[in-house]
Amino acid sequence: MTDKQANKKYAKSYKQGLTTKPDPSVLETDYHQYDDKNGRLNMKAWDEMMARNHAVIRGWNDTARKKRLWVGRTLSDGVGDGLATYVVIKENLNTVRIKVCKGLGDDWVSRYWGEECSIRKIEAMDFMEHETKTKKDIPWDIVKK
């Protein structure tokens, strides 16, 4: 499923991402609410929950990209056999405050960044480059040197 198809299927979640302030605590993280009577996880419902969370995050990222803002952009760091996904929650002069997004599968957390931290904007751009289609999507012009 492409991002456009997912945005259409999960339009309500994507719209929530477009209109809300980036805050990873709004993402669904309680996997066990989908357990069946025997305590087994309902994988289909879990996949739907993850897709809704991804749609919200794409909404934050698309809004920030269009407005050329830092707050709302997503960063991905390879961890183990997956990715740790972070969202920029605050911009400072030379740094950005990032927070991990949970509810996206294995919920990886980077051992360098932990749950939440501040990193230099230059470093953030390196990790933004991994998730953008082209280098022109990176807000090079809003970095204060």
KAVENGI-V186368 format. One record per backbone hydrogen bond with DSSP energy under -1.0 kcal/mol. NH is the residue of the N-H (numbers start at 1). CO is the residue of the C=O. E is the energy in kcal/mol with one decimal. If there is no record, write none. Layout:
nh = <NH,NH>
co = <CO,CO>
e = <E,E>
This chain:
nh = <6,7,8,9,10,11,14,15,16,17,18,19,20,26,27,31,33,34,35,36,39,43,46,47,48,49,50,51,52,53,54,55,56,57,58,59,60,61,62,63,64,65,66,67,69,72,73,75,77,79,82,84,86,87,88,89,90,92,96,97,98,99,100,101,114,117,119,121,124,125,126,127,128,129,132,137,138,140,142,143>
co = <2,3,4,5,6,8,10,11,12,13,14,15,16,23,24,29,30,31,32,40,36,41,42,43,44,45,46,47,48,49,50,51,52,53,54,55,56,57,58,59,60,61,62,63,64,88,70,86,84,82,79,77,75,99,73,97,97,95,119,90,117,87,115,85,110,98,96,94,120,121,122,123,124,125,128,134,135,138,139,140>
e = <-2.4,-2.8,-1.7,-2.6,-2.9,-1.1,-2.6,-2.8,-1.9,-2.0,-1.8,-1.6,-1.4,-2.2,-1.4,-1.5,-1.0,-1.7,-1.5,-2.8,-1.8,-1.1,-2.1,-2.6,-2.0,-2.2,-2.3,-2.3,-2.4,-2.2,-2.6,-2.1,-2.0,-2.2,-2.6,-2.0,-2.0,-2.6,-3.0,-2.2,-2.4,-2.6,-2.3,-2.0,-2.6,-2.1,-2.3,-2.5,-2.3,-2.0,-2.9,-3.0,-3.1,-2.3,-2.5,-3.0,-1.3,-2.9,-2.6,-3.0,-3.2,-2.0,-2.7,-3.1,-2.8,-1.9,-2.5,-2.3,-2.3,-2.2,-1.2,-1.4,-1.9,-2.0,-1.1,-1.4,-1.4,-2.6,-1.3,-1.3>
